[in-house]
């Protein structure tokens, strides 16, 4: 969807390659990438960590904005909101921290295979 927003036809359906295509498309035309962005500021705008819960995925705008901001953001994934409440109450930490959006989306893609 992010590539389509930029007017670039995807060359593949493989997530790893699509992400690299997106990075190239944003780098090639940063002005267009800024124009297609909608919505508010993501979590990662301030602390460089985007929080995702359960089957929550990264949106096209989040991917584009992250690339525009130097591809620095990480993703903290939790299985549910209940898992967050348990952590805040001093219970076990069932979250995973991914070092990049790329790591998170490839993990999601690999998880879909199971």
Protein Blocks (a to p, Z undefined) as FASTA:
>chain_A
ZZmmnopacfbfbfklmmmmmmmmmmmmmmlmmmmpgcdddfklmnopacdehjaccdfk
lmmmmmmnopaaccdddfbfklmmmmmnopacfbdcdfbfklmmmmmmmmmmZZ
